[in-house]
Amino acid sequence: MFRPPTTAAIPRAWPDGLKPVQRRILFSMDRMGLGYSGPTRTTAAKPVKSARVVGDVLGKYHPHGDQSAYDALVRMAQDFAQRYPLIDGQGNFGSRDGDGAAAMRYTEARLSRITSLLLDEIDEGTVDFMPNYDGSVQEPRQLPARLPFALLNGASGIAVGLATEIPSHNLREIADACIALIKTPALSQEDLMALVPGPDYPGGGQIISAASDIADAYRTGRGSLKVRARWKIEELARGQWQLVVNELPPGVSTQKVLEEIEEITNPKVKTGKKALSQDQTQLKASMLAVLDVVRDESSKDAPVRLVFEPKTGKTPQQELITTLLAHTSLESSAPINLTMVGLDGKPTQKSLRQMLEEWIAFRQATITRRTQHRLGKVLERIHILEGRQIVLLNIDEVIAIIRQAEDPKAALIARFNLSDRQAEDILEIRLRQLARLEAIKIEQELKELRESQGKLEDILNNPSSLRRLMVKEIEADAKTFADARRTLIQAEKKAVAEVKVVDEPVTVIVSQKGWVRARTGHG
């Protein structure tokens, strides 16, 4: 039976939505202290050279080429490639026109603040770890994503017999959908679509597909959406105007649009032909009839600014717009293929609802493991404090045993019925500090710990408490990291430009038998 290489074919696993190299980069940077610190995670770490990060990743977790690891780091820092960049890059990290990033010895990187949603709970028993390639250190099998990042940043991959094309989405909308499904598992498709009306691409743009087409793509896990650029008309002096495109469809660059217009206005003769075809001639004439000049004025302040000057100030605005949309990538298609490695480890095509439900199941398991871990810590501390309480009631005798007994640990265990861990704790405390232990402080801490114990046990024993906690945490994360939708969703008809008949000389030849033949030009 043919078994495709799933790790290469479907590079991102649900629910953290990361390739192995990306996961290793983020984990390595976290261990290097390159994330945010402080009680509210607002203090940023100082960035370090990207070469240092790549070296740590290759040496500990990913024994492959340094350039492939650096390319993965660069992509996670590009705000035009990721809806929510996971790395804060300093320096030249490339452009949407295909310009490469500067060498890793020049750029610097640190984790972005939103990466805390992937890494904050990693040391609380939430996910499984495995040995690295040489068994010297441990690395996580996946990250404990507090939100479904595969949907937030999207995913793309191709290999033998399998492919995935998951668009990015708005964090607030995905969070609201998760909350709605937690509260109402039988949520209707219509209500789900009201919460997640469609993708939200990093570069904005506009989705012009009908709502029914978007719903079908989300329901089946496969489809294609019509997307187009967004623009504005700038009025100039003396009745002149210009068309300015400031948002492009996903996967389209200003350079690509300029190349397409150059190909239309200065066409080359096709291989095997002696002259331009009639279609080429007509398309060139129709474009030059409405367009005079096109300029790329993109800059740091305006990442996308394509300026189109019409042939004259009297050129109909809609005619220029329609011509550009019909013959360039300013209007194009964006595929959707929701194929992912699920919680069962198998790549399958899923609906949007299935993806959200799988993440909810994962999050429930993650919170359960985190709660068990925290409960274990609380119970351990309670156990220690209960031992100290016993000591306080017999402090003079305890001090005498420690000073005089040949084996103080065994003597304490035998005399006061302490556990091995309690006895070790007592012996680790200096005698002077032991005498200063305050019963009131211990009692207060025990009271607080037992309250925490009750809350944690309630989460573990009561499914409704677990669901309420999930909703509360999702709402808090959404409040911190949510932003406004960038991509406009407004159904429009596909742009179709009328082909005007070119006014050119034509010679018509009629034979004696009535055959008619036409050719361009005279002579």
C-alpha positions as CSV (number, residue, x, y, z in Angstrom):
1,M,0.0,0.0,0.0
2,F,1.3,3.5,-0.9
3,R,2.0,5.5,2.2
4,P,2.9,9.1,1.5
5,P,5.5,10.9,3.6
6,T,3.2,12.8,5.8
7,T,5.8,14.9,7.5
8,A,6.9,16.3,4.2
9,A,3.5,16.3,2.5
10,I,1.5,18.0,5.2
11,P,4.1,20.0,6.9
12,R,2.0,21.4,9.7
13,A,0.3,19.4,12.4
14,W,-2.9,20.4,14.2
15,P,-3.3,22.3,16.5
16,D,-0.1,24.4,16.7
17,G,0.1,24.7,12.9
18,L,3.9,24.5,12.8
19,K,6.5,22.6,10.8
20,P,9.1,20.8,12.9
21,V,11.7,23.3,12.0
22,Q,9.5,26.2,13.1
23,R,8.6,24.5,16.3
24,R,12.2,23.9,17.1
25,I,13.2,27.5,16.3
26,L,10.5,28.9,18.6
27,F,11.4,26.4,21.4
28,S,15.1,27.1,21.1
29,M,14.5,30.9,21.2
30,D,12.3,30.4,24.3
31,R,15.1,28.5,26.0
32,M,17.5,31.2,25.0
33,G,15.3,33.7,26.9
34,L,14.3,35.7,23.8
35,G,10.6,35.9,24.7
36,Y,8.6,38.4,26.8
37,S,9.0,38.4,30.6
38,G,7.4,39.9,33.6
39,P,4.0,39.1,35.3
40,T,2.1,40.5,32.3
41,R,4.5,39.4,29.6
42,T,5.2,43.0,28.5
43,T,9.0,43.2,29.0
44,A,10.7,42.3,25.7
45,A,14.0,40.6,25.6
46,K,16.9,42.1,23.7
47,P,17.2,40.6,20.2
48,V,20.2,38.5,19.2
49,K,21.9,37.8,15.9
50,S,19.8,35.4,13.8
51,A,23.0,33.4,13.2
52,R,23.2,32.6,16.9
53,V,19.6,31.3,16.9
54,V,20.2,29.2,13.8
55,G,23.3,27.8,15.4
56,D,21.5,26.8,18.6
57,V,18.6,25.2,16.6
58,L,21.0,23.2,14.4
59,G,23.2,22.1,17.3
60,K,20.4,20.9,19.5
61,Y,17.3,20.1,17.6
62,H,17.5,20.3,13.8
63,P,20.7,18.8,12.2
64,H,20.0,20.1,8.6
65,G,21.1,22.9,6.4
66,D,21.6,26.3,8.1
67,Q,19.9,28.2,5.1
68,S,16.7,26.2,5.4
69,A,16.5,26.9,9.1
70,Y,17.2,30.6,8.5
71,D,14.5,30.7,5.7
72,A,12.0,29.3,8.2
73,L,12.9,31.9,10.8
74,V,12.6,34.7,8.2
75,R,9.2,33.7,7.1
76,M,7.9,33.7,10.7
77,A,9.1,37.4,10.9
78,Q,7.4,38.6,7.7
79,D,4.2,40.5,8.4
80,F,3.2,40.2,4.7
81,A,3.5,36.4,4.9
82,Q,2.0,35.8,8.4
83,R,-1.2,37.3,9.7
84,Y,0.3,37.2,13.2
85,P,4.2,37.1,13.0
86,L,5.7,34.8,15.6
87,I,9.2,36.4,15.5
88,D,10.1,40.1,15.8
89,G,12.8,40.6,13.3
90,Q,15.3,43.5,13.3
91,G,16.9,44.4,10.0
92,N,16.2,43.4,6.4
93,F,13.8,40.4,6.4
94,G,12.8,40.7,2.7
95,S,9.8,42.0,0.9
96,R,6.6,40.8,-0.7
97,D,8.2,41.4,-4.1
98,G,10.6,38.5,-3.6
99,D,13.6,40.4,-2.3
100,G,15.5,38.1,0.0
101,A,16.4,38.8,3.6
102,A,19.9,40.0,4.6
103,A,22.4,37.3,5.6
104,M,21.8,35.9,9.1
105,R,25.0,37.5,10.4
106,Y,23.3,40.9,9.9
107,T,19.8,40.4,11.1
108,E,18.5,40.1,14.7
109,A,15.5,38.3,16.1
110,R,13.5,37.7,19.2
111,L,10.1,36.2,19.9
112,S,7.0,38.3,19.3
113,R,4.6,38.8,22.1
114,I,1.8,36.6,20.6
115,T,4.2,33.7,20.7
116,S,3.4,33.5,24.4
117,L,0.2,31.8,23.4
118,L,2.3,28.9,22.1
119,L,5.0,28.7,24.7
120,D,3.8,29.9,28.1
121,E,2.4,26.6,29.4
122,I,5.1,24.3,27.9
123,D,6.7,23.6,31.3
124,E,3.5,22.7,33.0
125,G,3.1,19.2,31.8
126,T,0.8,20.2,28.9
127,V,2.5,18.4,26.1
128,D,4.8,15.3,25.6
129,F,8.5,15.7,25.1
130,M,10.8,13.4,23.1
131,P,14.6,13.1,22.8
132,N,16.3,15.2,20.2
133,Y,18.3,13.6,17.4
134,D,21.2,12.5,19.6
135,G,19.3,12.0,22.8
136,S,21.2,14.8,24.7
137,V,18.2,17.1,25.3
138,Q,14.4,16.9,25.2
139,E,12.1,18.8,22.7
140,P,8.3,19.1,22.6
141,R,6.3,17.0,20.1
142,Q,4.0,19.9,19.7
143,L,3.4,23.3,21.4
144,P,0.4,23.9,23.8
145,A,-1.4,26.3,21.5
146,R,-3.9,28.5,23.5
147,L,-5.5,29.4,20.1
148,P,-5.7,27.4,16.8
149,F,-2.6,28.9,15.1
150,A,-3.0,26.8,11.9
151,L,-6.1,28.9,11.2
152,L,-4.7,32.2,12.4
153,N,-1.6,32.1,10.2
154,G,-2.7,29.6,7.7
155,A,-0.5,26.8,6.2
156,S,0.7,25.7,2.8
157,G,2.4,22.5,1.6
158,I,2.7,20.2,-1.3
159,A,4.2,16.7,-1.7
160,V,3.5,13.2,-3.0
161,G,-0.3,12.8,-3.4
162,L,-1.1,15.4,-0.7
163,A,-1.4,19.2,-0.4
164,T,-2.7,21.8,2.0
165,E,-3.7,25.4,1.5
166,I,-5.2,26.9,4.7
167,P,-5.8,30.7,4.6
168,S,-5.1,32.9,7.5
169,H,-8.0,34.2,9.7
170,N,-8.8,36.9,12.1
171,L,-8.0,36.1,15.7
172,R,-11.2,37.7,17.2
173,E,-13.4,35.8,14.8
174,I,-11.7,32.4,15.4
175,A,-11.8,33.0,19.2
176,D,-15.6,33.8,19.0
177,A,-16.2,30.7,17.0
178,C,-14.3,28.5,19.5
179,I,-16.3,30.0,22.4
180,A,-19.6,29.5,20.6
181,L,-18.8,25.8,19.9
182,I,-17.7,25.3,23.5
183,K,-21.0,26.7,24.7
184,T,-23.2,25.2,21.9
185,P,-21.6,22.1,20.3
186,A,-24.6,21.8,18.0
187,L,-24.0,25.3,16.6
188,S,-25.5,25.6,13.1
189,Q,-23.4,26.2,10.0
190,E,-25.1,29.5,9.4
191,D,-24.3,30.7,12.9
192,L,-20.7,29.5,12.5
193,M,-20.4,31.4,9.2
194,A,-21.7,34.5,10.9
195,L,-18.8,34.3,13.3
196,V,-16.1,33.4,10.7
197,P,-17.3,35.0,7.4
198,G,-14.1,34.2,5.6
199,P,-10.3,34.3,5.5
200,D,-8.4,37.4,6.7
201,Y,-5.2,37.8,4.6
202,P,-2.1,39.6,5.9
203,G,-2.1,42.0,3.0
204,G,-5.8,42.8,3.2
205,G,-7.5,42.9,-0.2
206,Q,-11.1,42.0,-0.9
207,I,-13.0,38.7,-1.2
208,I,-15.6,39.0,-3.9
209,S,-16.9,35.4,-3.8
210,A,-20.5,34.9,-2.8
211,A,-21.1,34.0,0.9
212,S,-22.5,30.6,-0.3
213,D,-19.2,29.8,-2.1
214,I,-17.2,30.6,1.1
215,A,-19.6,28.5,3.2
216,D,-19.3,25.5,0.8
217,A,-15.5,25.7,1.0
218,Y,-15.6,25.7,4.8
219,R,-18.1,22.9,4.8
220,T,-16.3,20.6,2.4
221,G,-12.7,21.7,3.2
222,R,-12.0,22.5,-0.4
223,G,-12.8,25.4,-2.7
224,S,-11.5,28.5,-4.5
225,L,-12.3,32.1,-3.6
226,K,-12.2,35.1,-6.0
227,V,-10.0,37.9,-4.5
228,R,-9.1,41.3,-5.7
229,A,-7.0,44.3,-4.8
230,R,-8.4,47.4,-3.1
231,W,-7.8,50.9,-4.4
232,K,-8.7,54.6,-4.2
233,I,-9.1,57.4,-6.7
234,E,-6.9,60.4,-6.0
235,E,-8.1,63.7,-7.5
236,L,-5.4,65.9,-9.0
237,A,-5.3,69.5,-10.3
238,R,-7.0,70.6,-13.5
239,G,-9.5,67.7,-13.5
240,Q,-6.8,65.0,-13.6
241,W,-7.0,61.8,-11.4
242,Q,-5.0,58.7,-10.7
243,L,-5.9,55.2,-9.5
244,V,-3.9,54.1,-6.4
245,V,-3.8,50.4,-5.4
246,N,-2.9,50.0,-1.7
247,E,-3.8,46.4,-1.0
248,L,-3.1,43.3,-3.1
249,P,-4.6,39.8,-3.2
250,P,-2.7,37.1,-1.4
251,G,0.3,35.9,-3.2
252,V,0.4,38.9,-5.6
253,S,3.3,41.4,-5.5
254,T,3.7,44.8,-7.1
255,Q,6.5,43.4,-9.2
256,K,4.2,40.8,-10.6
257,V,1.5,43.3,-11.6
258,L,4.1,45.5,-13.3
259,E,5.5,42.6,-15.2
260,E,2.0,41.7,-16.4
261,I,1.3,45.2,-17.7
262,E,4.7,45.3,-19.4
263,E,3.9,42.0,-21.1
264,I,0.6,43.4,-22.3
265,T,1.8,46.8,-23.5
266,N,5.1,45.5,-25.0
267,P,4.2,42.0,-26.1
268,K,6.7,39.6,-27.7
269,V,6.1,37.6,-30.8
270,K,5.2,34.0,-29.8
271,T,7.6,31.2,-30.6
272,G,7.1,30.0,-34.2
273,K,5.2,33.2,-35.2
274,K,6.4,36.1,-37.4
275,A,4.1,38.7,-36.0
276,L,1.9,39.5,-33.0
277,S,-1.4,37.6,-32.8
278,Q,-4.7,39.5,-33.2
279,D,-5.4,38.9,-29.5
280,Q,-2.1,40.4,-28.4
281,T,-2.7,43.4,-30.7
282,Q,-6.2,44.0,-29.4
283,L,-5.2,43.6,-25.7
284,K,-2.3,46.0,-26.2
285,A,-4.6,48.6,-27.9
286,S,-7.3,48.3,-25.2
287,M,-4.8,48.7,-22.4
288,L,-3.0,51.7,-24.0
289,A,-6.4,53.3,-24.7
290,V,-7.0,53.7,-21.0
291,L,-3.6,53.6,-19.3
292,D,-0.8,56.1,-19.7
293,V,1.7,55.4,-16.9
294,V,2.1,53.0,-14.0
295,R,4.5,53.6,-11.1
296,D,5.5,51.6,-8.0
297,E,5.6,54.1,-5.2
298,S,5.8,51.5,-2.4
299,S,7.9,52.5,0.5
300,K,8.4,51.8,4.2
301,D,5.5,54.1,5.1
302,A,3.3,52.7,2.3
303,P,4.1,48.9,1.8
304,V,1.9,48.8,-1.3
305,R,1.3,51.8,-3.5
306,L,0.8,51.2,-7.2
307,V,-0.1,54.3,-9.1
308,F,-2.0,54.1,-12.5
309,E,-2.3,57.3,-14.5
310,P,-5.2,57.2,-17.1
311,K,-4.7,58.1,-20.7
312,T,-6.5,61.4,-20.2
313,G,-8.5,63.0,-17.4
314,K,-11.7,62.1,-19.3
315,T,-10.9,58.4,-19.3
316,P,-13.8,56.6,-17.5
317,Q,-12.6,55.5,-14.1
318,Q,-14.5,52.2,-14.2
319,E,-13.2,51.4,-17.6
320,L,-9.6,51.6,-16.4
321,I,-10.4,49.6,-13.2
322,T,-12.2,46.9,-15.1
323,T,-9.4,46.6,-17.7
324,L,-6.8,46.2,-15.0
325,L,-8.8,43.7,-13.0
326,A,-9.6,41.6,-16.1
327,H,-6.1,41.3,-17.4
328,T,-3.8,41.4,-14.4
329,S,-3.4,39.6,-11.0
330,L,-5.2,42.5,-9.3
331,E,-8.1,40.1,-9.5
332,S,-7.2,36.4,-8.9
333,S,-8.2,33.2,-7.2
334,A,-7.1,31.9,-3.7
335,P,-7.5,28.2,-3.1
336,I,-8.7,26.6,0.1
337,N,-7.7,23.0,1.0
338,L,-8.2,22.3,4.7
339,T,-6.0,19.2,4.9
340,M,-4.0,18.7,8.1
341,V,-2.4,16.1,10.3
342,G,-5.2,15.6,12.9
343,L,-5.0,14.6,16.6
344,D,-4.9,11.0,15.3
345,G,-1.7,11.6,13.4
346,K,-3.3,11.1,10.0
347,P,-3.6,13.7,7.3
348,T,-7.3,14.3,6.3
349,Q,-9.3,17.0,4.7
350,K,-11.5,18.6,7.3
351,S,-14.3,21.2,7.5
352,L,-13.8,24.4,9.4
353,R,-16.1,23.0,12.1
354,Q,-14.0,19.8,12.4
355,M,-10.8,21.8,12.7
356,L,-12.2,23.9,15.5
357,E,-13.7,20.9,17.3
358,E,-10.3,19.1,17.2
359,W,-8.6,22.2,18.7
360,I,-11.2,22.4,21.4
361,A,-10.6,18.7,22.3
362,F,-6.9,19.4,22.3
363,R,-7.3,22.4,24.5
364,Q,-9.5,20.5,27.0
365,A,-6.7,17.9,27.2
366,T,-4.1,20.6,27.6
367,I,-5.9,22.4,30.4
368,T,-6.6,19.1,32.1
369,R,-2.8,18.2,32.1
370,R,-1.9,21.7,33.2
371,T,-4.4,21.5,36.1
372,Q,-3.1,18.1,37.1
373,H,0.4,19.5,37.1
374,R,-0.6,22.6,39.2
375,L,-2.6,20.4,41.6
376,G,0.5,18.2,42.1
377,K,2.6,21.3,43.0
378,V,-0.1,22.5,45.4
379,L,-0.4,19.2,47.1
380,E,3.4,18.9,47.4
381,R,3.5,22.3,49.0
382,I,0.7,21.5,51.4
383,H,2.5,18.3,52.4
384,I,5.7,20.3,53.2
385,L,3.8,22.9,55.2
386,E,2.0,20.3,57.2
387,G,5.4,18.8,58.1
388,R,6.5,22.3,59.3
389,Q,3.4,22.7,61.4
390,I,4.3,19.5,63.2
391,V,7.8,20.8,63.8
392,L,6.5,24.1,65.2
393,L,4.5,22.3,67.8
394,N,7.6,20.5,69.0
395,I,10.4,22.9,68.0
396,D,12.7,22.4,70.9
397,E,12.6,18.6,70.6
398,V,13.2,18.8,66.8
399,I,16.2,21.0,67.3
400,A,17.6,18.6,69.9
401,I,17.1,15.6,67.6
402,I,18.9,17.4,64.8
403,R,21.8,18.3,67.0
404,Q,22.2,15.0,68.8
405,A,20.9,12.1,66.6
406,E,23.3,10.1,64.5
407,D,20.7,9.9,61.8
408,P,18.5,13.0,62.2
409,K,16.3,12.2,59.2
410,A,15.4,8.7,60.4
411,A,14.9,10.0,64.0
412,L,12.5,12.7,62.8
413,I,10.5,10.3,60.7
414,A,10.3,7.8,63.6
415,R,9.4,10.4,66.3
416,F,6.9,12.6,64.4
417,N,5.6,10.2,61.7
418,L,7.0,12.5,59.0
419,S,7.4,11.5,55.4
420,D,10.8,11.2,53.8
421,R,10.1,14.5,51.8
422,Q,9.0,16.4,55.0
423,A,12.0,15.3,56.9
424,E,14.3,16.4,54.1
425,D,12.6,19.8,54.0
426,I,13.2,20.2,57.8
427,L,16.8,19.3,57.5
428,E,17.4,21.7,54.6
429,I,16.3,24.6,56.8
430,R,19.0,26.2,59.0
431,L,18.5,25.9,62.8
432,R,18.3,29.6,63.2
433,Q,15.6,29.9,60.5
434,L,13.8,26.8,61.9
435,A,13.4,28.6,65.2
436,R,11.9,31.6,63.4
437,L,9.2,29.8,61.5
438,E,5.9,31.6,62.1
439,A,2.8,29.5,62.7
440,I,0.5,32.3,61.4
441,K,2.2,32.6,58.1
442,I,2.2,28.9,57.6
443,E,-1.5,28.7,58.5
444,Q,-2.3,31.5,56.1
445,E,-0.4,29.9,53.2
446,L,-2.1,26.5,53.9
447,K,-5.5,28.2,53.8
448,E,-4.7,29.7,50.4
449,L,-3.3,26.5,49.0
450,R,-6.3,24.5,50.1
451,E,-8.6,27.0,48.4
452,S,-6.5,26.5,45.2
453,Q,-6.7,22.8,45.7
454,G,-10.5,22.9,45.8
455,K,-10.6,25.0,42.6
456,L,-8.2,22.8,40.7
457,E,-10.0,19.6,41.8
458,D,-13.3,21.2,40.7
459,I,-11.9,21.8,37.2
460,L,-10.8,18.2,37.0
461,N,-14.0,16.7,38.3
462,N,-16.6,19.1,36.8
463,P,-16.7,19.4,32.9
464,S,-18.7,22.6,33.1
465,S,-16.0,24.2,35.2
466,L,-13.4,23.2,32.6
467,R,-15.5,24.7,29.8
468,R,-16.0,27.9,31.7
469,L,-12.3,28.2,32.3
470,M,-11.6,27.6,28.6
471,V,-14.0,30.3,27.6
472,K,-12.5,32.7,30.2
473,E,-9.0,32.1,28.9
474,I,-9.9,32.4,25.2
475,E,-11.7,35.7,26.0
476,A,-8.7,37.0,27.8
477,D,-6.3,36.1,25.0
478,A,-8.6,37.6,22.4
479,K,-8.8,40.8,24.4
480,T,-5.0,41.0,24.5
481,F,-4.1,40.1,20.9
482,A,-7.2,40.6,18.7
483,D,-7.1,43.2,16.0
484,A,-9.4,44.6,13.3
485,R,-10.2,42.6,10.1
486,R,-8.0,43.5,7.2
487,T,-9.7,41.8,4.3
488,L,-13.0,43.2,3.1
489,I,-15.7,40.6,2.2
490,Q,-18.1,42.0,-0.3
491,A,-19.5,39.9,-3.2
492,E,-18.9,41.3,-6.6
493,K,-19.1,40.0,-10.2
494,K,-15.9,38.9,-11.9
495,A,-14.4,41.7,-13.9
496,V,-14.8,41.3,-17.7
497,A,-13.4,43.9,-20.0
498,E,-15.0,44.4,-23.4
499,V,-12.6,43.9,-26.2
500,K,-12.9,46.9,-28.5
501,V,-12.5,46.5,-32.2
502,V,-9.1,48.0,-33.3
503,D,-9.3,50.5,-36.1
504,E,-6.7,49.2,-38.5
505,P,-6.4,48.7,-42.3
506,V,-7.7,45.4,-43.6
507,T,-7.6,43.9,-47.1
508,V,-10.5,41.7,-48.2
509,I,-9.9,39.4,-51.2
510,V,-12.9,37.8,-53.0
511,S,-12.1,35.0,-55.5
512,Q,-14.1,34.3,-58.7
513,K,-15.7,31.3,-57.0
514,G,-16.9,33.4,-54.1
515,W,-14.2,32.5,-51.5
516,V,-13.5,35.4,-49.1
517,R,-10.2,36.0,-47.4
518,A,-9.1,38.8,-45.1
519,R,-5.7,40.0,-43.9
520,T,-4.4,43.0,-42.0
521,G,-2.7,45.9,-43.8
522,H,-2.6,46.8,-47.5
523,G,-0.3,45.8,-50.2
